[in-house]
């Protein structure tokens, strides 16, 4: 079989790929110039010059169950192996 037998569909796939990558490229450019650079020039410089408190990733981290306010954790250290799918065959 030669590739030219698939030519119309092959051309169609490359066209779809080209337009998809074209849109992705423009999206990246617009996000960089429309979002990232403005953030650097506003929030970033404010933090750099001490106008706002430094960003702390702990503030936005998803809190573990026992760290949450008003949550009581009853079973924090379960014992045993549990009903795991791939648990059969190798028991310790």
C-alpha positions as CSV (number, residue, x, y, z in Angstrom):
1,X,0.0,0.0,0.0
2,X,1.3,3.4,-0.8
3,X,0.7,6.6,1.2
4,X,-0.9,8.4,-1.7
5,X,-3.9,6.1,-1.5
6,X,-4.7,7.7,1.9
7,X,-4.0,11.2,0.6
8,X,-7.4,13.0,1.0
9,X,-7.8,11.8,4.6
10,X,-4.1,12.4,5.4
11,X,-4.4,15.9,4.1
12,X,-7.6,16.4,6.2
13,X,-5.8,15.2,9.4
14,X,-2.8,17.6,8.8
15,X,-5.2,20.5,8.2
16,X,-7.1,19.8,11.5
17,X,-3.7,19.5,13.3
18,X,-2.5,22.8,11.7
19,X,-5.6,24.8,12.7
20,X,-5.5,23.3,16.2
21,X,-1.9,24.2,16.8
22,X,-2.5,27.6,15.2
23,X,-5.3,28.3,17.8
24,X,-3.2,26.9,20.7
25,X,-0.3,29.1,19.7
26,X,-2.5,32.2,19.6
27,X,-4.1,31.3,22.9
28,X,-0.6,31.0,24.5
29,X,0.5,34.4,23.1
30,X,-2.7,36.1,24.2
31,X,-2.5,34.5,27.7
32,X,1.1,35.6,28.1
33,X,0.6,39.2,27.0
34,X,-2.9,39.5,28.4
35,X,-2.5,37.8,31.8
36,X,1.0,36.8,32.8
37,X,2.8,40.0,31.9
38,X,0.1,42.2,33.5
39,X,0.2,40.1,36.7
40,X,4.0,40.5,36.8
41,X,3.7,44.2,36.3
42,X,1.0,44.7,39.0
43,X,0.9,42.0,41.8
44,X,4.4,40.9,41.2
45,X,6.0,44.3,41.5
46,X,3.8,45.2,44.4
47,X,5.0,42.1,46.3
48,X,8.6,42.7,45.2
49,X,8.6,46.3,46.6
50,X,6.8,45.2,49.8
51,X,3.4,46.8,49.2
52,X,1.6,43.6,49.9
53,X,2.5,40.6,52.1
54,X,4.7,38.0,50.4
55,X,2.7,35.2,48.7
56,X,2.5,32.1,50.9
57,X,1.5,28.9,49.1
58,X,0.3,27.5,52.4
59,X,-2.6,30.0,52.3
60,X,-4.1,28.4,49.2
61,X,-3.0,24.8,49.8
62,X,-5.9,22.3,50.2
63,X,-6.0,21.6,53.9
64,X,-5.8,18.0,55.0
65,X,-8.9,16.7,56.8
66,X,-7.3,17.0,60.3
67,X,-6.2,20.6,59.6
68,X,-9.7,21.9,58.8
69,X,-11.7,24.0,61.2
70,X,-14.5,22.2,62.9
71,X,-13.7,18.8,61.6
72,X,-13.2,15.8,64.0
73,X,-11.2,13.0,62.5
74,X,-12.1,9.7,64.2
75,X,-10.1,7.2,62.1
76,X,-6.8,8.8,61.3
77,X,-4.6,5.6,61.4
78,X,-6.6,2.7,60.0
79,X,-5.2,-0.7,60.8
80,X,-5.1,-3.7,58.5
81,X,-4.8,-4.1,54.8
82,X,-8.3,-3.0,53.7
83,X,-10.3,-4.2,50.7
84,X,-7.9,-3.2,48.0
85,X,-8.3,-4.4,44.5
86,X,-4.8,-5.7,44.0
87,X,-4.3,-7.0,47.6
88,X,-4.5,-10.7,47.0
89,X,-1.4,-12.9,47.0
90,X,1.2,-11.0,49.0
91,X,0.3,-10.6,52.6
92,X,2.9,-9.4,55.0
